[in-house]
Amino acid sequence: SDGRNDAAKAFDLISSTVKKGCCSHPACAGNNQHICGRRR
């Protein structure tokens, strides 16, 4: 099997967690614009 699929799933899981938590804090969101987007 291809390990990249597992890595992608893990990244998606982390990203969704970060979006819900970190991205609601402006300072954290600013440090993670690649995940949170550049909204303010």
mmCIF file of the N, C-alpha and C atoms, coordinates in Angstrom:
data_MODEL
# 
_entry.id   MODEL 
# 
loop_
_atom_site.group_PDB 
_atom_site.id 
_atom_site.type_symbol 
_atom_site.label_atom_id 
_atom_site.label_alt_id 
_atom_site.label_comp_id 
_atom_site.label_asym_id 
_atom_site.label_entity_id 
_atom_site.label_seq_id 
_atom_site.pdbx_PDB_ins_code 
_atom_site.Cartn_x 
_atom_site.Cartn_y 
_atom_site.Cartn_z 
_atom_site.occupancy 
_atom_site.B_iso_or_equiv 
_atom_site.pdbx_formal_charge 
_atom_site.auth_seq_id 
_atom_site.auth_comp_id 
_atom_site.auth_asym_id 
_atom_site.auth_atom_id 
_atom_site.pdbx_PDB_model_num 
ATOM 1   N N  . SER A 1 1  ? 0.844   -1.202 0.000  1.00 0.00 ? 1  SER A N  1 
ATOM 2   C CA . SER A 1 1  ? 0.000   0.000  0.000  1.00 0.00 ? 1  SER A CA 1 
ATOM 3   C C  . SER A 1 1  ? 0.876   1.248  0.000  1.00 0.00 ? 1  SER A C  1 
ATOM 4   N N  . ASP A 1 2  ? 0.300   2.352  -0.341 1.00 0.00 ? 2  ASP A N  1 
ATOM 5   C CA . ASP A 1 2  ? 1.044   3.606  -0.473 1.00 0.00 ? 2  ASP A CA 1 
ATOM 6   C C  . ASP A 1 2  ? 0.991   4.387  0.837  1.00 0.00 ? 2  ASP A C  1 
ATOM 7   N N  . GLY A 1 3  ? 2.149   4.637  1.423  1.00 0.00 ? 3  GLY A N  1 
ATOM 8   C CA . GLY A 1 3  ? 2.223   5.349  2.698  1.00 0.00 ? 3  GLY A CA 1 
ATOM 9   C C  . GLY A 1 3  ? 1.723   6.774  2.600  1.00 0.00 ? 3  GLY A C  1 
ATOM 10  N N  . ARG A 1 4  ? 1.721   7.338  1.398  1.00 0.00 ? 4  ARG A N  1 
ATOM 11  C CA . ARG A 1 4  ? 1.285   8.725  1.262  1.00 0.00 ? 4  ARG A CA 1 
ATOM 12  C C  . ARG A 1 4  ? -0.187  8.893  1.622  1.00 0.00 ? 4  ARG A C  1 
ATOM 13  N N  . ASN A 1 5  ? -0.991  7.875  1.385  1.00 0.00 ? 5  ASN A N  1 
ATOM 14  C CA . ASN A 1 5  ? -2.401  7.976  1.742  1.00 0.00 ? 5  ASN A CA 1 
ATOM 15  C C  . ASN A 1 5  ? -2.569  8.116  3.252  1.00 0.00 ? 5  ASN A C  1 
ATOM 16  N N  . ASP A 1 6  ? -1.815  7.338  4.020  1.00 0.00 ? 6  ASP A N  1 
ATOM 17  C CA . ASP A 1 6  ? -1.889  7.438  5.477  1.00 0.00 ? 6  ASP A CA 1 
ATOM 18  C C  . ASP A 1 6  ? -1.422  8.806  5.945  1.00 0.00 ? 6  ASP A C  1 
ATOM 19  N N  . ALA A 1 7  ? -0.350  9.307  5.340  1.00 0.00 ? 7  ALA A N  1 
ATOM 20  C CA . ALA A 1 7  ? 0.158   10.623 5.709  1.00 0.00 ? 7  ALA A CA 1 
ATOM 21  C C  . ALA A 1 7  ? -0.863  11.705 5.404  1.00 0.00 ? 7  ALA A C  1 
ATOM 22  N N  . ALA A 1 8  ? -1.520  11.576 4.267  1.00 0.00 ? 8  ALA A N  1 
ATOM 23  C CA . ALA A 1 8  ? -2.530  12.561 3.886  1.00 0.00 ? 8  ALA A CA 1 
ATOM 24  C C  . ALA A 1 8  ? -3.707  12.541 4.862  1.00 0.00 ? 8  ALA A C  1 
ATOM 25  N N  . LYS A 1 9  ? -4.118  11.349 5.264  1.00 0.00 ? 9  LYS A N  1 
ATOM 26  C CA . LYS A 1 9  ? -5.209  11.240 6.231  1.00 0.00 ? 9  LYS A CA 1 
ATOM 27  C C  . LYS A 1 9  ? -4.815  11.877 7.557  1.00 0.00 ? 9  LYS A C  1 
ATOM 28  N N  . ALA A 1 10 ? -3.595  11.625 8.011  1.00 0.00 ? 10 ALA A N  1 
ATOM 29  C CA . ALA A 1 10 ? -3.120  12.206 9.261  1.00 0.00 ? 10 ALA A CA 1 
ATOM 30  C C  . ALA A 1 10 ? -3.069  13.725 9.150  1.00 0.00 ? 10 ALA A C  1 
ATOM 31  N N  . PHE A 1 11 ? -2.587  14.220 8.007  1.00 0.00 ? 11 PHE A N  1 
ATOM 32  C CA . PHE A 1 11 ? -2.510  15.665 7.820  1.00 0.00 ? 11 PHE A CA 1 
ATOM 33  C C  . PHE A 1 11 ? -3.891  16.292 7.823  1.00 0.00 ? 11 PHE A C  1 
ATOM 34  N N  . ASP A 1 12 ? -4.851  15.646 7.175  1.00 0.00 ? 12 ASP A N  1 
ATOM 35  C CA . ASP A 1 12 ? -6.227  16.153 7.156  1.00 0.00 ? 12 ASP A CA 1 
ATOM 36  C C  . ASP A 1 12 ? -6.804  16.200 8.571  1.00 0.00 ? 12 ASP A C  1 
ATOM 37  N N  . LEU A 1 13 ? -6.506  15.185 9.360  1.00 0.00 ? 13 LEU A N  1 
ATOM 38  C CA . LEU A 1 13 ? -7.003  15.122 10.725 1.00 0.00 ? 13 LEU A CA 1 
ATOM 39  C C  . LEU A 1 13 ? -6.418  16.258 11.552 1.00 0.00 ? 13 LEU A C  1 
ATOM 40  N N  . ILE A 1 14 ? -5.111  16.474 11.426 1.00 0.00 ? 14 ILE A N  1 
ATOM 41  C CA . ILE A 1 14 ? -4.448  17.564 12.135 1.00 0.00 ? 14 ILE A CA 1 
ATOM 42  C C  . ILE A 1 14 ? -4.998  18.905 11.660 1.00 0.00 ? 14 ILE A C  1 
ATOM 43  N N  . SER A 1 15 ? -5.135  19.052 10.358 1.00 0.00 ? 15 SER A N  1 
ATOM 44  C CA . SER A 1 15 ? -5.608  20.317 9.804  1.00 0.00 ? 15 SER A CA 1 
ATOM 45  C C  . SER A 1 15 ? -7.000  20.665 10.306 1.00 0.00 ? 15 SER A C  1 
ATOM 46  N N  . SER A 1 16 ? -7.890  19.691 10.363 1.00 0.00 ? 16 SER A N  1 
ATOM 47  C CA . SER A 1 16 ? -9.253  19.967 10.824 1.00 0.00 ? 16 SER A CA 1 
ATOM 48  C C  . SER A 1 16 ? -9.256  20.348 12.297 1.00 0.00 ? 16 SER A C  1 
ATOM 49  N N  . THR A 1 17 ? -8.374  19.741 13.074 1.00 0.00 ? 17 THR A N  1 
ATOM 50  C CA . THR A 1 17 ? -8.258  20.093 14.490 1.00 0.00 ? 17 THR A CA 1 
ATOM 51  C C  . THR A 1 17 ? -7.735  21.512 14.640 1.00 0.00 ? 17 THR A C  1 
ATOM 52  N N  . VAL A 1 18 ? -6.724  21.842 13.871 1.00 0.00 ? 18 VAL A N  1 
ATOM 53  C CA . VAL A 1 18 ? -6.141  23.183 13.924 1.00 0.00 ? 18 VAL A CA 1 
ATOM 54  C C  . VAL A 1 18 ? -7.166  24.220 13.486 1.00 0.00 ? 18 VAL A C  1 
ATOM 55  N N  . LYS A 1 19 ? -7.921  23.917 12.435 1.00 0.00 ? 19 LYS A N  1 
ATOM 56  C CA . LYS A 1 19 ? -8.934  24.856 11.952 1.00 0.00 ? 19 LYS A CA 1 
ATOM 57  C C  . LYS A 1 19 ? -9.944  25.180 13.034 1.00 0.00 ? 19 LYS A C  1 
ATOM 58  N N  . LYS A 1 20 ? -10.354 24.179 13.796 1.00 0.00 ? 20 LYS A N  1 
ATOM 59  C CA . LYS A 1 20 ? -11.378 24.387 14.821 1.00 0.00 ? 20 LYS A CA 1 
ATOM 60  C C  . LYS A 1 20 ? -10.828 25.133 16.022 1.00 0.00 ? 20 LYS A C  1 
ATOM 61  N N  . GLY A 1 21 ? -9.572  24.849 16.408 1.00 0.00 ? 21 GLY A N  1 
ATOM 62  C CA . GLY A 1 21 ? -9.009  25.433 17.614 1.00 0.00 ? 21 GLY A CA 1 
ATOM 63  C C  . GLY A 1 21 ? -8.155  26.647 17.311 1.00 0.00 ? 21 GLY A C  1 
ATOM 64  N N  . CYS A 1 22 ? -7.006  26.395 16.688 1.00 0.00 ? 22 CYS A N  1 
ATOM 65  C CA . CYS A 1 22 ? -6.014  27.442 16.458 1.00 0.00 ? 22 CYS A CA 1 
ATOM 66  C C  . CYS A 1 22 ? -6.573  28.597 15.659 1.00 0.00 ? 22 CYS A C  1 
ATOM 67  N N  . CYS A 1 23 ? -7.338  28.294 14.617 1.00 0.00 ? 23 CYS A N  1 
ATOM 68  C CA . CYS A 1 23 ? -7.761  29.335 13.692 1.00 0.00 ? 23 CYS A CA 1 
ATOM 69  C C  . CYS A 1 23 ? -8.766  30.302 14.307 1.00 0.00 ? 23 CYS A C  1 
ATOM 70  N N  . SER A 1 24 ? -9.295  29.965 15.474 1.00 0.00 ? 24 SER A N  1 
ATOM 71  C CA . SER A 1 24 ? -10.195 30.894 16.157 1.00 0.00 ? 24 SER A CA 1 
ATOM 72  C C  . SER A 1 24 ? -9.418  31.907 16.986 1.00 0.00 ? 24 SER A C  1 
ATOM 73  N N  . HIS A 1 25 ? -8.100  31.711 17.085 1.00 0.00 ? 25 HIS A N  1 
ATOM 74  C CA . HIS A 1 25 ? -7.228  32.650 17.797 1.00 0.00 ? 25 HIS A CA 1 
ATOM 75  C C  . HIS A 1 25 ? -6.400  33.411 16.774 1.00 0.00 ? 25 HIS A C  1 
ATOM 76  N N  . PRO A 1 26 ? -6.581  34.734 16.669 1.00 0.00 ? 26 PRO A N  1 
ATOM 77  C CA . PRO A 1 26 ? -5.911  35.514 15.614 1.00 0.00 ? 26 PRO A CA 1 
ATOM 78  C C  . PRO A 1 26 ? -4.408  35.307 15.559 1.00 0.00 ? 26 PRO A C  1 
ATOM 79  N N  . ALA A 1 27 ? -3.736  35.250 16.700 1.00 0.00 ? 27 ALA A N  1 
ATOM 80  C CA . ALA A 1 27 ? -2.286  35.089 16.693 1.00 0.00 ? 27 ALA A CA 1 
ATOM 81  C C  . ALA A 1 27 ? -1.880  33.737 16.121 1.00 0.00 ? 27 ALA A C  1 
ATOM 82  N N  . CYS A 1 28 ? -2.607  32.696 16.532 1.00 0.00 ? 28 CYS A N  1 
ATOM 83  C CA . CYS A 1 28 ? -2.299  31.354 16.050 1.00 0.00 ? 28 CYS A CA 1 
ATOM 84  C C  . CYS A 1 28 ? -2.656  31.225 14.573 1.00 0.00 ? 28 CYS A C  1 
ATOM 85  N N  . ALA A 1 29 ? -3.813  31.761 14.195 1.00 0.00 ? 29 ALA A N  1 
ATOM 86  C CA . ALA A 1 29 ? -4.228  31.724 12.796 1.00 0.00 ? 29 ALA A CA 1 
ATOM 87  C C  . ALA A 1 29 ? -3.211  32.442 11.911 1.00 0.00 ? 29 ALA A C  1 
ATOM 88  N N  . GLY A 1 30 ? -2.690  33.556 12.413 1.00 0.00 ? 30 GLY A N  1 
ATOM 89  C CA . GLY A 1 30 ? -1.701  34.308 11.647 1.00 0.00 ? 30 GLY A CA 1 
ATOM 90  C C  . GLY A 1 30 ? -0.438  33.509 11.393 1.00 0.00 ? 30 GLY A C  1 
ATOM 91  N N  . ASN A 1 31 ? -0.102  32.628 12.334 1.00 0.00 ? 31 ASN A N  1 
ATOM 92  C CA . ASN A 1 31 ? 1.074   31.781 12.183 1.00 0.00 ? 31 ASN A CA 1 
ATOM 93  C C  . ASN A 1 31 ? 0.798   30.541 11.345 1.00 0.00 ? 31 ASN A C  1 
ATOM 94  N N  . ASN A 1 32 ? -0.460  30.307 11.020 1.00 0.00 ? 32 ASN A N  1 
ATOM 95  C CA . ASN A 1 32 ? -0.846  29.109 10.269 1.00 0.00 ? 32 ASN A CA 1 
ATOM 96  C C  . ASN A 1 32 ? -1.752  29.467 9.098  1.00 0.00 ? 32 ASN A C  1 
ATOM 97  N N  . GLN A 1 33 ? -1.391  30.527 8.370  1.00 0.00 ? 33 GLN A N  1 
ATOM 98  C CA . GLN A 1 33 ? -2.237  31.002 7.278  1.00 0.00 ? 33 GLN A CA 1 
ATOM 99  C C  . GLN A 1 33 ? -2.412  29.955 6.190  1.00 0.00 ? 33 GLN A C  1 
ATOM 100 N N  . HIS A 1 34 ? -1.427  29.069 6.031  1.00 0.00 ? 34 HIS A N  1 
ATOM 101 C CA . HIS A 1 34 ? -1.530  28.025 5.016  1.00 0.00 ? 34 HIS A CA 1 
ATOM 102 C C  . HIS A 1 34 ? -2.627  27.031 5.350  1.00 0.00 ? 34 HIS A C  1 
ATOM 103 N N  . ILE A 1 35 ? -2.993  26.948 6.637  1.00 0.00 ? 35 ILE A N  1 
ATOM 104 C CA . ILE A 1 35 ? -4.069  26.052 7.062  1.00 0.00 ? 35 ILE A CA 1 
ATOM 105 C C  . ILE A 1 35 ? -5.365  26.837 7.230  1.00 0.00 ? 35 ILE A C  1 
ATOM 106 N N  . CYS A 1 36 ? -5.256  27.990 7.872  1.00 0.00 ? 36 CYS A N  1 
ATOM 107 C CA . CYS A 1 36 ? -6.445  28.729 8.269  1.00 0.00 ? 36 CYS A CA 1 
ATOM 108 C C  . CYS A 1 36 ? -6.997  29.608 7.161  1.00 0.00 ? 36 CYS A C  1 
ATOM 109 N N  . GLY A 1 37 ? -6.178  29.912 6.173  1.00 0.00 ? 37 GLY A N  1 
ATOM 110 C CA . GLY A 1 37 ? -6.577  30.898 5.188  1.00 0.00 ? 37 GLY A CA 1 
ATOM 111 C C  . GLY A 1 37 ? -6.201  32.285 5.678  1.00 0.00 ? 37 GLY A C  1 
ATOM 112 N N  . ARG A 1 38 ? -6.390  33.286 4.852  1.00 0.00 ? 38 ARG A N  1 
ATOM 113 C CA . ARG A 1 38 ? -5.937  34.625 5.215  1.00 0.00 ? 38 ARG A CA 1 
ATOM 114 C C  . ARG A 1 38 ? -7.070  35.532 5.617  1.00 0.00 ? 38 ARG A C  1 
ATOM 115 N N  . ARG A 1 39 ? -8.172  34.932 6.031  1.00 0.00 ? 39 ARG A N  1 
ATOM 116 C CA . ARG A 1 39 ? -9.304  35.727 6.529  1.00 0.00 ? 39 ARG A CA 1 
ATOM 117 C C  . ARG A 1 39 ? -8.932  36.391 7.837  1.00 0.00 ? 39 ARG A C  1 
ATOM 118 N N  . ARG A 1 40 ? -9.600  37.501 8.156  1.00 0.00 ? 40 ARG A N  1 
ATOM 119 C CA . ARG A 1 40 ? -9.407  38.118 9.468  1.00 0.00 ? 40 ARG A CA 1 
ATOM 120 C C  . ARG A 1 40 ? -10.749 38.298 10.146 1.00 0.00 ? 40 ARG A C  1 
# 
